[in-house]
């Protein structure tokens, strides 16, 4: 294995461990807001993983995809929060 890629194994492994912990929170709950926060945490860790892969392979496209994914994740979280709040109030 290339010496350059060995640097990215520890952060990548930590990201996977943190995603697994958030997945446990997503499954166990106990409330819906807890699950939404866990899902948002997983989305944030996925974005961090994409940036890590982009840095490892020295490809900018991964970072561009990570930015778009982060924006879509943020908008999705806003919609879910609005739904949990009770929908639009007129």
Residue pairs with C-beta under 8 A, 6 or more apart in sequence:
4 56
5 56
8 52
8 55
8 56
11 52
12 49
12 52
15 45
15 48
15 49
15 52
18 41
18 45
19 42
19 45
19 46
22 38
22 39
22 41
22 42
22 45
23 38
23 42
25 34
25 35
25 37
25 38
25 41
26 35
26 38
26 39
26 42
29 35
32 84
33 84
36 77
36 80
36 81
36 84
39 77
40 73
40 77
43 69
43 70
43 73
43 77
44 70
44 73
46 69
47 66
47 69
47 70
47 73
50 62
50 63
50 65
50 66
50 69
51 62
51 63
51 66
53 62
54 60
54 61
54 62
54 63
54 66
82 88
